[in-house]
């Protein structure tokens, strides 16, 4: 018996489970879980960036005569290679978070606290939606003096609303649920 090489595959594939609205409401992550995940993510980035930041500050302080005359000179305790390794680690952290977001809708902090980001209908969020709708709009506004601080504060405080969704969740049409 010959098989047709141009025939459609015959594998049986189950559809991905999609939550209904009531299930998602029950599964929503608590404000404390979201805060904890944000703290873990912030600490991870902060620790990785710290040597690189000190290196940049050392260079700036050594080239600013007003600072070196009025204050004790900043000690040079972070070398160029250490700063370079710090930069590579930060890049690695970004890549790890992007892979986790793409696969599971989680960052390192969200994974640690067993929560994840899904679309409002319960489906998976594509990485492009994370970057261009959930992250970039709010982050770009934060660079605007005065207005950026207000938008960042409003984005954060919206978690205390009845829907427990931040501004970036509303823009990207996402919610954070327990995994």
N, C-alpha and C positions, 0 to 999 in steps of 0.2 A: 504494500500500500504506500503510495507516494503522498508526501505532505506538501502542501502549498506554502512556499517560503514567503508569499505575500499576504497570507491570511492574517487576520487580526489575532492577537494573543488570546488564548483560551483560559487564562488564569482567572479565578474568582477573587475579586478584591472587595473587601468590606469597606463601606463608607466610614469616614471619620465621624466619631460621635460629636454631635453639636448639642450644646446645652440649651435648655429653654430659659426664658426670662426669670421664672421663679427659682430655678436651680442656681442661676448666676447670682441672684440677690442673696441667697443663703450662703453661697461660696465666697462672697466678697471678703477680701482681706481686711483685717482691722486696721485702724489708724496706727496702732502701736506696731503692728507687723511692718507696715509701710515705712514708718519712722525708723525702726530698727534696721531695715534693709538699706535705707538711705544712709544711715550712720555707718554701717559696715562698708558700703561702697565708697563713701567719702573718706573713711579711714584708710582703705586700701589705696586709693588714689593719692591721698595726702602723704602717706608713708613712702610711696614710690617716688613722688615728685620732690620730696623734701631735699635730698642731696642736690638735685638739679637746681632747685630754687636758691639754696645757699651758695652754689657756685656762681649763679647769675648775680646775686646780691654782693658777693665778694668782688666781682669784677666791677660792678657799678660803684661800690664804696671806694675802691682803689683809684677810680678815675674821677671822683668827685672831691676836689680839694676842700670845699667848705665842710663836708662831712668829716674828712680825716683830721682837719684842724680843730673842730669843735668837739669831737667825740674821739674816744679811743678807736684806733683802727680795728676793723673787723679782722679777727684771726683767719688765716687761710687754712682751714681744716678740711676743705673739700677740694680734691684735685680734679683736673680735667677728665682723666679716665673714670673716676668715680661718678662724675656727672654724666659721662657718656653711657655708662652701665645703667644709671638711673633712667636715662632717656629710653634705652632699649627695654627696660623693665616696664616703663609706662606704656610704650608701644605694645608690648606683649599683653599687658592688662587690657588695653583697648581691644586687641584682637580676641582675647579670651571672652570678654564681655559681648563682643559682636557675635561670636560663634554661639555662645549661650543664648543670646537674644534670638538669633535666627532659629536655633533648634527648639528651644523650650519656652521662649518668652521670658527669660530670667537673666538677671545679672548675678554676680557672685553673691551679693547681699540678699537678693530675692531667693536664690537657690538655698542659701543658708537658713532662711526662715520659711522655706516651703511655700512661697507664693509665686505667681507668675502673671504676666500680662497677656490678655486675650482681647479679641475684638468684642464689641458689645453683644454680638450674637454668639459668642463662645468660640469662634474660629481662631486659628493661628494668625498672628500678626507678622506680615513680611518685614524683613530687615529694613527695606527702603522706607516703610511706613514709620518704623521706629526712628530712623534718622531724620527724615524730611518732614514728618508731621508731629512726632512726639518730642523730639529733642531740639532740632534747629530753630523752630519759630520762637520758642520761649528764650532759648539761649542767646539768639541774636538780639533780641530786645534788651537783654541784660547789659549789653555793651553801651546802651544809650544812657548818658548821665541822668540821674534823678529818676527818669521814667523807668529805666531798667530795674532799679531797686524796687520800685512800686510793683511792677509786673511780676518780679520774682517773689515778692511777699504775697501778692494776691494769688499767684499760682500755688504757693505752699499752703496758704490759709483756706483755699477752696476744699481741702480735704475734710474740713469740719462741716461742710454742707451735708444735706440729707442724703445725697447720692454717693458721698465719699469718693469723689473724683476731682482730681486737680485740673487746672486749665489745660495742661498738656494732654490729659486723658480725653477731655472734651474735643480738643482740636483733632486728635488722632482717632477718635471714636473707639477708645479702649477702656477696659476696666482691669483692675488687679484682683485676682482671686486666689484662694488657697489651692495649692497643688495637690 
